Amino acid sequence: MAGIRVLIVDDDPDLRELLSASLREAGYHPLTAATAREALEVISGSNGGLGAVVADLKMPGEDGLWLLERVKERWPRTPIIILTGYGSVESAVRAMKAGASDFLLKPCSTKLLLKVLEKSLTSGPGRPLLPEAPELLTNDPKMFAILERIKLVAESKATVLIQGESGTGKELVACLIHRLSDRRSGPFVAVNCAAIPENLLEAELFGYEKGAFTGAQTRKPGKFELAHQGTLLLDEVSEMALPLQAKLLRAIQEGEIDRLGGHRPVKVDVRIVATTNRNMEAYVQEGRFREDLYFRLNVIPLKIPPLRERPGDIPLLAEHFARLFARAYGRPFEGFAPGVMDFLKGLPWPGNVRELKNAIERAVLLSREGVITLGALFPDDLPETQTDDKDQDSKLPLKTLKELEQEMIIRALEASGGNRTKAAEILGISVRTLRNKLQELRSQGIQL
């Protein structure tokens, strides 16, 4: 559960501090609020990107049930645990009917709270991750639907085709399917169809007998045999040559393969999971991929949405990666500078989760005093955020470093509401340096 953000809502500051310390020690990232309205602002600011909420029932002003109802209206998958010192059957029933994940009486042990919190995160409909795949952090409804479908089909032998852009986590999804299947004790074997030359891929998949070709000194089993009673991942299957596609189709349909140079077929029991970052329907129409093989692979289709279509996952993933790399490199991590997370949520992320992970790793190494700034994330230049322009073919003219610097300063000032101290934090420079740069820009006739 490392890095999952949990909001603690209670008007008692001592209890907030006690629970925060316990959650932090357990690996969570606690946030706090003293009132229900303050809590709603915190959740809104995170765009629902919280793992769970732990809220007191009785508080000054709006109570825990008021908060529960509003959270469930906007973020129905976020689990909420209600705490109260005024326990009664009636209040417990009201909380559970309103959608609470659990109900605990105060004072409760932190050990019990952690147990209930873990249960809410791993078994409820709104969990941000699956325990079998801690690397698949998400708070996105589309991703939840994919994870639910995986749970439904994992134990079958049906072939699965995972489609999605590079960096979305297709191989992680394939690994999850294997771990949830009744083949989990068997091998998980992966082969990248795009990385192996066409003339070698057949031997890699089906194996060969001694003397099958020059250099075949011994018999070698192929990936199909190595994956017997397990799962075979065909990564980037769309890049496979047409003649080999026909042999793959036969292997899937008949459950047997022919080694190169072999005299009899070999029976194999393999579950096929394939991935691609291509438009497979277009590949079929263009004659680049066999239609019958496409239908055979696409029994269970899974389409992973790109990161730009699930911006609510960006805060969750960014904080997770930041804590991960901070521990790995022995660096401090105190959070993100004001405005940084909003900027990250506006980027197109063509490299998806992989690109975000690399950016956070760089930022952890370049950040000062553990606060991640835009300057640490993008030390050379600031990338363009997404716009309403749908014409992806249009090319913008290149900008000079001075123009990029000016743009970064303007954006930082806008994000900070004109506050120079906050703008300097976002840019990762001192207030004095920012002041000098502003004076330089004004001397050039640029009004800021």
N, C-alpha and C positions, 0 to 999 in steps of 0.2 A: 504493500500500500504506500510505498515511498512517494512523497511529493504530492499526494492527493490533498486538495484544499478542503478543509472542513470549517464551516462558520459556527461559532459558539455565540448564542444570543442569551444574555442574562443581565439583569440590572445589578447583580452583585459583583463588584470588581474583583473581590478575592476569589470567588468561584470561577470567574472567567480566567483569571491567571492560573489557578490550579489546573483547570481542564486544559488550558493551552499548553502548559508545561508537560502534562501527561501525554497529550496527542503528539507534541513535538518529539518527545522521547520515543514514541512508538513509530516515528517516521512520517507522520502527517505534517501538513503545513496549515496550522490553525490561523483563522481570522476571527475577529471578535466584533460584537456590536452590543450596545447597552439597551437598545429598544427595538421593537418590531419594525418601526419605520426606518431606523438606521440600518437594520439588517436587510430590508428590502432594497435600499440604495446600494449596499455592498453587492448583493446578488445581481442587481441590474447592471452595475458597473462591470461585473465579470461576465455579462451576457449569458448567465446561467452556467458558467464554467466552474461549478463547485461540485465536489464529490458528494457532500452531504451537509445537512444543517442540524445542529443540536440546539433546541430552543426551549427556554423556560415557558411554562404555561401562563403563570401569573406575573405580569410586568406592568409598571406604570404606563398609562396610555393604552395603546392597542396591545392585546395579549397574544399568546403563542398561537391560538386557534385562528386569529385574524391573519397572522403571518402565514400559517400553514395553508389557509384557503387561497391566499393570493399567490403563493409560490406554486401551488398545484395548478392554478389557472394558467400560469405562464410557462412553468418548467415542470411539467407533470412527472418527469423521470427523476427528479432530484429527491432522494430519500430524506425524510425529516424525522428526527427522534425528539419526542416531547419529554421534558423533565418537569416535575412539579413536586412541591412540598405539600400540596393540597390534594392529595390523591383521593379519588373516589371512582366508583364504577361508572358513574354518569360521565365524568370528564374523560375517562379512558375511552369509553364508547364513542363519545363525540370526536375525539382526536383520531381514533382509528377509522371512523366513518369518513372523516374529512381527508383521509389519505396518509396519515402518519405511518411510518415504517414500524415504529415501536413506541412504547410508553414506559418510562421509568420513574419511580418515586425517589425524591430527594430525602435524605442524602443517599446517593448510590455510590458504590465503589467505582473507581476509575477502571478497574479490571473488568467489571461488568459492562461499563459503558463501551470500552474498547471491543469487547466481544459482540455486543449488540451492533456497534458501528460496522464492524467487519462483516457481520451477517447482512446488514442492510446494503452494503456496497457490493456484495458478491451474489446475493440471491434475489434481490428486488428487481422490478422492471426498469429501474432508473439507474442501475449501477454504471459507473464511468469506465469499468474495465471488467474483464473476466479473470478469475483466479488462475485459469489455465493459460492465460495469455496476458501477463502483466505489462507487456510492451505495447498492447493494443489499447492505449488510453483513448477514450472518446466520451463525449457528452452529446453527440450528434444523433438526432432521430434516425437518419438514414443509415448510419453505422450500426445503431442498435437493431434496426430491422435486419441488417446483414448478419449480425451476430446471432439473432434469434433463428434465422433461417439455417445457419450453420449448425446450431444445436439440434434442429429438427432432422437434418440429413446426415449428420456426421457418422452415425453408426451404420448407414447403408453402404452399399458398394457402388452407388451411382457415381458416374464421372462428374467432375466439377470443372467449369471453365471460369476463371477469375480474370476479369477485364478491368483495366485501370491504367492511369498514367504512371510513368516511372516515378518511383519514390513514394507511392501511396501505401505500400506495405502488403503487396500481393503475396510475397513469399511467407510473411508472418501469418497471413490468413490461411495459407496452405498448411503451415505447421500446426496451426490451431485445429484445423479439420482432422489432421492425423492424431493429435493428442486427445481429441474428444471421441475418436472412433474406437470400435472394438479391436482395431489393429494397433492400438497405441504401444503394445509390447513388441510389435514387429518393427522392421527397419523403415526409416524415412529416407528415401534416396532422391536426390535432385540432379537434374541434368539441364544445362543451359543450351538450348537448341541453337541460339544465335552465336554462341562463343566457340562452337566446334565446327571445323570445316566440313562441308557436305560429304566428302569422301570418307571421313572418319566417323561421322555421327551414327551411321548404321551399325558399325562395329561396336561403338560405345553403347548403343541401346540394346543390341541383340547378342553381342559377344561373337567369338569366333573359335574355330577349332585350330589345332596345331597344323601349320602348313597351308592355311586358307589363303594366304598371300605372303609375299616376300616380307620377312621380318616377323612372321607369326611363329615364334619358337615354341610357344606352349598354348594350351587352350585357355581362353579367358572368358569368364562369364560376363554378360552385359548387364546394364542397369535393371532390365526387367527381372533377370534372375536374382540380382542382389536385393531387389525390393520384394521378393516372394513373401507372401503373407503380410505385406506391409503396404506402404503408399509410395507411388512414383510421381514425383513432380516434374512435369515437362515445362520448364520455364521458357517463355517466349516461343511457344509452339508455332506461332504464325510464321516464323522464319525458316521452318523446315521445308526442304525441297519437295516438289510434287511426287516424284517417284517414291520417296521414303514415306510420304503421307499414306500411300496405298498400303505399304507394309505395316505401318502403325495401326491403320484401321483394322487390318486382319488380326493383328495381335490382340487388339482390344475385344473384337467380336468373338474370336475363337478361344481366347485365353491361352494361347500358345505362340511361341516364337521359333524362328529358324536361325540358328547360329550360322555365321558365314563359314562355308566349307562343311557344314553339318549334313547328316544323311537322314535325320529324323527330327520332327518337331519336338520342342520341349514345353511341357505344361507349366504355366505360371499362374499364380493367384495374386493379382496386383490390383490395387485401387488407384485409378488415374486421376490426378489433379493437374490441370494445365493453366498456364497464365499467359497473358499477352497485353501489350500496351497499344495494340493496333485496333482499328475498326474492322472486326472480323466479317461483318456483313458485307462491307465494301470489298474486302479481300476475296470473298466468295464470288461476288458479282464480277470482279475483275479476272477471275480464273486463277488467282494466286493461291487459293486454298480450297481443297475439296469440300464440296457441300455436304457429302455424306459423312465425312470425318467431323466437320463442324457440328452437325446435328448430334453425332455420337458423343462428342466432347461436351456439348452444351446441355446436357441433361439437367444439371443444376447450375443455372447462371448466377454469378455474383459480380456485380459491377461496383467497384470501389470508387466513391466520389473523390474528386481532387480536394486538396486542402482549402483552396480558395472558395469552395462551395460549403465548407463547414468551418467558418471563422471562429465559432464558439469553442472549437478544439484547440485553437492556437494558444490561448493563455494556459490551458491545462498542459499541453505538450511542452511549451516553452519553459514553464516552471519545472516540470519533470526533468527535462534535459539539463537545465541549469543546475539543479541539485545533483543530478547524476555526475556531471562533469566537474562540479565543484568538489565533490568527494573524491573523484578519480585523480584530480590534479592537486588536491590539498589546497584549494583556493576558497576564499569566503564567498558567500552569496547572500546578499541582503535584499534582493528584489530588483525590480526594473524601475528606471527613472520615469518620472511623470511623462505621459504622452507616448512612451515607447510602445506599449502594448497596443494602443489604438493604431499606431503606424503599422505594426506588424500585421494586424488584422485587415489592413487595407491593401496589402501586397498580393500579387497574383500567385506567387510561389510555384513557378513552373516545375521545380524539382520536388515539390510537395513536402512530405514529412522529412524525407532525407535531407532536403535543402535547409529546412528549418533546424534540424538537428545539427548540421554542420555550422550554421550561423551562430547557434547558441554556444557550441563548443569554442568557436573563435572568440565570442564575446566574453566567455568566462575567463579565458586566458588574457584578454586585453583590457578587461574592466578594472577600474580603480576602486579599492575598498569594498569590493563585492557588489557594487551597484552597476547594473548593465545599462549602458547608454546607447544611443544610436551610433555614436562615434566608435564604440567597441564592436557593435554588430556589423557596421559597414565602414571600415576604416578608410577605404579608398574613395567611394562615392555612394550617394544615396540612391537606391533603386526607385523606379517609378511605381506609384501606387496604382491600383486599378481605377479605370475611368469608365464612363458610360459609352465610350466609343467602341463599337463592336467590330470595327474593321481591323482585324488582326494583321492584315497584310500591309497596312500603312507603316512607313518607316519614318521615325522622327529624326531630325538632324542631330548630329553629335554635339555635345556641349563641352565647353572648356571647363577646366577645373575651377576657375573663378566663378563661372556661371553656376556650377554645381554647388560650390560653397555658399554662394548667395542664396540659392534655393533651399539648402539645408537650414541656413539661419532663419529664413522667412518661415519655413515650416515649423521650426522649433519655437519661434515666437508665437505663432498661431496656436500651437498645441499647448503652450504654457499661458495663454491669455495675455501675452505681452510681458510676463514676469521674466526679467533677465536672469535672475538666479536659477529659476527652473529651466529656462531655455538653455543655459550653460550646462546644467546637469544632463539634459537630454543629449546635447552635442558632445558631452564628455570633455569640455574645456573649462577653463576658469572664467569667472565673471569679468575679470580684467581683460582677458583675451577677447571675449565676446564684445566688450565695450570698444576695444581698439578696432575690431573688424567692422563694427557698426559705424564708427567714425570714418573709417576708410571708405565704406560704401556711400556714406553721405557726401564725402568729398568728391565722389564721382557723379554726384547728382541723383543718386538713388534714394528715394524717399521711403523710410521705414517707420 
